[in-house]
């Protein structure tokens, strides 16, 4: 028996890389807190109402513990919801994936807000930061904010969902994930493309599988003028009825579209049950049509050209 090739496993980040990443993040946070303690004059510029007498190492530990516990709880909830979504095929997964994404952002907001409160930071002074950021937004961050807002609109309006087959900005593929800044698209060449969310909303978008997986298939066929046209019609309909990938209702039908220069043009039209399998269905239909035409001696003509060579002496 011929051995089947092993399925290529997706790339997984090594555990030690993930651990190192978390260590670096927490070390950076502790370093910032330490710098703030030893250089209060710098922090006082941004947080003038902040009183360092309110802070102590116990407060720092409480804030870190609160942030870690909050993020862990939200991470566990998200994983549980994702597993539940994957095991229920009959639900509208798009709205649930949107909710899971928003839940992650809510977790970060709660963790950050509670951590700053435990440190004794007067959160009203954050208005100073917001005012400073608004200047930066006006000069260079408008695209970031535009993509951020567009990401929220995509999650709520759901013009596309995870798993949809779309065409946008010259790219075509399956939506793998919808991030807050960009939409991740996996093309049929198995490459990952990140499309800004603003482009998804502002440019022409074609969602091939939105609502259902049905699609239309058209097979053009040309036969010679010596053929029995009624027999050709019958053969095409019989081939379509035997194809399992085509829906029975509406039933496939045949059109005689043109009397061309060298052939009579037909079109076999039908509805695909699953548009993602359209190429395979078209291939099977063409093979079946070819075989039936060979049995009934029906010729598929091709252009013939006569070339005259002029001999000049």
C-alpha positions as MATLAB code, in Angstrom:
seq = 'XXXXXXXXXXXXXXXXXXXXXXXXXXXXXXXXXXXXXXXXXXXXXXXXXXXXXXXXXXXXXXXXXXXXXXXXXXXXXXXXXXXXXXXXXXXXXXXXXXXXXXXXXXXXXXXXXXXXXXXXXXXXXXXXXXXXXXXXXXXXXXXXXXXXXXXXXXXXXXXXXXXXXXXXXXXXXXXXXXXXXXXXXXXXXXXXXXXXXXXXXXXXXXXXXXXXXXXXXXXXXXXXXXXXXXXXXXXXXXXXXXXXXXXXXXXXXXXXXXXXXXXXXXXXXXXXXXXXXXXXXXXXXXXXXXXXXXXXXXXXXXXXXXXXXXXXX';
ca = [
       0.000    0.000    0.000;
       1.293    3.408   -0.924;
       2.131    5.555    2.061;
       0.150    8.740    2.475;
       2.233   11.883    2.877;
       2.244   13.220    6.381;
       0.121   16.263    6.948;
       2.220   19.319    7.564;
       1.569   20.635   11.041;
       1.062   24.365   11.512;
       3.885   26.339   13.080;
       3.610   26.562   16.854;
       5.583   28.985   18.973;
       7.947   27.094   21.334;
       6.983   27.252   24.996;
      10.261   28.807   26.037;
       9.721   31.679   23.586;
       6.301   32.411   25.087;
       7.719   32.266   28.631;
      10.615   34.544   27.683;
       8.200   36.994   26.089;
       6.119   37.241   29.272;
       9.242   37.613   31.426;
      10.480   40.489   29.264;
       7.097   42.238   29.394;
       6.815   41.981   33.171;
      10.446   42.997   33.651;
       9.815   46.086   31.537;
       6.752   46.980   33.615;
       8.655   46.562   36.865;
      11.465   48.669   35.441;
       9.040   51.480   34.598;
       7.567   51.365   38.091;
      11.042   51.467   39.610;
      12.011   54.424   37.437;
       8.841   56.241   38.496;
       9.685   55.659   42.162;
      13.244   56.927   41.866;
      12.372   59.828   39.521;
       9.077   61.234   40.829;
       9.695   64.626   39.210;
       9.259   63.092   35.758;
       5.954   61.447   36.601;
       4.702   64.583   38.347;
       4.670   66.393   35.005;
       2.031   63.984   33.672;
       0.257   63.177   36.943;
       0.395   66.394   38.986;
      -2.218   65.129   41.435;
      -0.372   61.908   42.145;
       0.938   61.587   45.705;
       3.891   59.233   46.077;
       3.167   58.964   49.759;
       0.200   56.744   48.819;
       2.375   54.156   47.102;
       4.372   51.355   48.667;
       5.731   48.020   47.603;
       2.599   46.279   48.878;
       0.522   48.444   46.518;
       2.813   47.587   43.627;
       2.486   43.880   44.318;
      -1.297   44.223   44.635;
      -1.481   46.035   41.290;
       0.685   43.438   39.539;
      -1.293   40.600   41.089;
      -4.593   42.225   40.105;
      -3.472   42.721   36.500;
      -2.173   39.146   36.210;
      -5.293   37.580   37.762;
      -7.646   39.706   35.640;
      -5.884   38.915   32.365;
      -5.676   35.217   33.282;
      -9.399   35.049   34.030;
     -10.312   36.721   30.752;
      -7.867   34.487   28.860;
      -9.452   31.348   30.339;
     -12.942   32.631   29.491;
     -11.892   33.368   25.904;
     -10.376   29.904   25.437;
     -13.489   28.267   26.837;
     -15.725   30.287   24.513;
     -13.574   29.481   21.481;
     -13.746   25.749   22.231;
     -17.507   26.001   22.640;
     -17.846   27.859   19.326;
     -15.741   25.287   17.454;
     -17.957   22.418   18.674;
     -21.231   24.065   17.565;
     -21.530   24.198   13.788;
     -25.142   25.357   13.604;
     -24.630   28.705   15.329;
     -23.665   31.986   13.697;
     -19.997   31.940   14.640;
     -19.285   35.451   13.424;
     -21.099   37.222   16.246;
     -19.487   34.955   18.855;
     -15.981   35.554   17.489;
     -16.700   39.298   17.584;
     -17.804   39.029   21.206;
     -14.671   37.067   22.148;
     -12.467   39.718   20.534;
     -14.219   42.551   22.368;
     -14.009   40.565   25.597;
     -10.210   40.561   25.299;
     -10.124   44.353   24.994;
     -12.456   44.725   27.974;
     -10.082   42.562   30.016;
      -7.124   44.810   29.232;
      -9.096   47.954   30.110;
     -10.241   46.523   33.453;
      -6.742   45.270   34.282;
      -5.115   48.597   33.463;
      -7.747   50.681   35.230;
      -7.706   48.569   38.387;
      -3.909   48.389   38.460;
      -3.539   52.160   38.277;
      -6.184   52.595   40.982;
      -4.316   50.236   43.333;
      -1.135   52.227   42.726;
      -2.931   55.377   43.869;
      -3.017   57.108   40.493;
      -5.734   59.759   40.148;
      -7.377   58.585   36.955;
      -8.844   62.014   36.282;
      -5.331   63.162   35.442;
      -5.359   60.795   32.474;
      -7.163   63.586   30.655;
      -3.745   65.195   30.276;
      -2.503   62.139   28.380;
      -5.616   62.050   26.233;
      -5.124   65.698   25.352;
      -1.489   65.068   24.436;
      -2.430   62.068   22.333;
      -5.067   64.063   20.468;
      -2.306   66.286   19.111;
      -0.393   63.231   17.908;
      -3.553   61.803   16.370;
      -4.066   64.987   14.408;
      -0.560   64.783   12.919;
       0.310   61.134   12.484;
      -2.066   58.685   14.137;
      -5.222   59.363   12.153;
      -4.684   56.177   10.125;
      -4.302   54.118   13.302;
      -7.486   55.558   14.771;
      -9.296   55.117   11.458;
      -8.351   51.434   11.359;
      -9.266   51.041   15.038;
     -12.759   52.476   14.543;
     -13.174   50.507   11.316;
     -12.271   47.331   13.205;
     -15.008   48.011   15.754;
     -17.517   48.648   12.951;
     -16.547   45.368   11.277;
     -17.029   43.483   14.550;
     -20.475   45.006   15.097;
     -21.855   45.277   11.547;
     -20.162   42.027   10.438;
     -19.899   42.633    6.672;
     -17.327   39.848    6.873;
     -16.866   37.038    9.348;
     -14.142   34.595   10.233;
     -14.137   31.849    7.607;
     -15.693   33.955    4.819;
     -14.280   33.826    1.294;
     -13.767   37.438    0.187;
     -12.141   39.575   -2.498;
     -10.853   42.996   -1.462;
      -7.998   45.338   -2.437;
      -6.842   42.950   -5.168;
      -6.578   40.003   -2.768;
      -8.729   36.891   -2.521;
      -8.852   34.292    0.238;
     -10.363   33.149    3.525;
     -10.739   35.478    6.520;
      -8.641   33.909    9.289;
      -8.990   36.609   11.927;
     -10.315   40.131   12.430;
      -7.943   42.206   14.533;
      -8.646   45.660   15.880;
      -6.282   47.244   13.300;
      -6.315   44.861   10.352;
      -8.026   41.821    8.883;
      -5.932   38.708    8.335;
      -6.608   37.030    4.997;
      -5.196   33.648    3.993;
      -4.890   33.384    0.222;
      -5.225   30.139   -1.715;
      -1.424   30.150   -2.065;
      -1.327   29.764    1.751;
       0.156   33.211    2.282;
      -1.087   35.567    4.984;
      -2.143   39.086    4.001;
      -2.970   41.824    6.511;
      -5.481   44.298    5.081;
      -6.161   47.527    7.019;
      -9.694   47.584    8.349;
     -10.284   50.987    6.792;
      -9.671   49.459    3.339;
     -12.142   46.659    4.061;
     -14.907   49.215    4.704;
     -13.988   51.924    2.194;
     -13.101   49.807   -0.848;
     -15.232   47.491   -2.923;
     -15.680   44.241   -1.027;
     -16.977   40.977   -2.482;
     -18.062   38.425    0.120;
     -18.580   35.195   -1.801;
     -19.860   33.069    1.089;
     -21.866   35.642    3.079;
     -25.226   34.224    4.114;
     -24.803   30.845    2.387;
     -22.298   28.730    0.466;
     -24.253   28.571   -2.782;
     -22.742   29.776   -6.040;
     -23.267   29.642   -9.785;
     -21.276   27.630  -12.295;
     -21.162   28.321  -16.057;
     -19.525   25.905  -18.497;
     -19.257   27.291  -22.065;
     -19.105   24.628  -24.796;
     -18.693   24.983  -28.554;
     -19.709   22.262  -31.056;
     -19.458   22.013  -34.814;
     -22.328   22.943  -37.142;
     -22.633   19.282  -38.177;
     -23.699   18.279  -34.634;
     -27.196   17.362  -33.510;
     -27.964   20.373  -31.333;
     -30.805   18.679  -29.458;
     -28.522   15.771  -28.639;
     -25.899   18.209  -27.367;
     -28.500   19.817  -25.108;
     -29.565   16.416  -23.745;
     -25.961   15.333  -23.086;
     -25.182   18.526  -21.171;
     -28.304   18.174  -19.021;
     -27.606   14.515  -18.287;
     -24.045   15.316  -17.260;
     -25.272   18.075  -14.933;
     -27.885   15.822  -13.300;
     -25.233   13.221  -12.462;
     -22.938   15.774  -10.809;
     -23.381   15.621   -7.019;
     -21.873   19.064   -6.525;
     -24.803   20.781   -8.276;
     -28.083   21.555   -6.537;
     -31.253   19.905   -7.820;
     -33.317   23.040   -7.235;
     -33.070   25.266   -9.121;
     -32.271   22.629  -11.724;
     -29.349   23.000  -14.156;
     -30.257   24.245  -17.635;
     -28.641   24.701  -21.036;
     -28.592   27.835  -23.204;
     -27.733   28.134  -26.888;
     -25.895   31.446  -26.721;
     -24.468   32.124  -30.182;
     -23.854   30.975  -33.744;
     -20.164   31.816  -33.910;
     -17.795   31.745  -36.898;
     -16.624   28.185  -36.430;
     -18.932   26.711  -33.774;
     -22.340   26.746  -32.133;
     -21.957   28.077  -28.590;
     -23.763   26.505  -25.618;
     -23.666   27.256  -21.887;
     -24.355   24.760  -19.129;
     -25.494   26.622  -16.013;
     -26.204   25.348  -12.531;
     -26.075   26.181   -8.828;
     -23.193   24.914   -6.714;
     -24.006   23.426   -3.321;
     -20.647   24.640   -2.003;
     -19.007   27.498   -3.870;
     -15.639   26.701   -2.275;
     -15.568   23.472   -4.317;
     -16.406   25.209   -7.589;
     -13.126   24.453   -9.367;
     -13.400   20.717   -8.672;
     -17.022   20.629   -9.882;
     -16.134   22.489  -13.095;
     -13.282   20.066  -13.766;
     -15.507   17.002  -13.310;
     -18.171   18.484  -15.577;
     -15.675   19.176  -18.350;
     -14.261   15.650  -18.150;
     -17.756   14.162  -18.283;
     -18.758   16.358  -21.236;
     -15.616   15.369  -23.124;
     -16.255   11.664  -22.548;
     -19.887   11.913  -23.689;
     -18.963   13.903  -26.792;
     -16.396   11.260  -27.708;
     -19.022    8.495  -27.359;
     -21.488   10.318  -29.630;
     -18.834   11.602  -32.065;
     -19.608   15.237  -31.379;
     -16.784   17.484  -32.476;
     -15.522   20.463  -30.514;
     -14.110   22.691  -33.287;
     -11.079   24.899  -33.020;
     -10.023   27.825  -35.213;
      -8.069   26.849  -38.300;
      -5.841   29.278  -40.091;
      -4.334   29.031  -43.550;
      -0.985   30.730  -43.933;
       0.114   31.729  -47.438;
       3.826   32.259  -47.931;
       4.655   34.557  -50.781;
       7.871   33.756  -52.518;
       9.471   36.947  -53.704;
      12.288   36.679  -56.169;
];
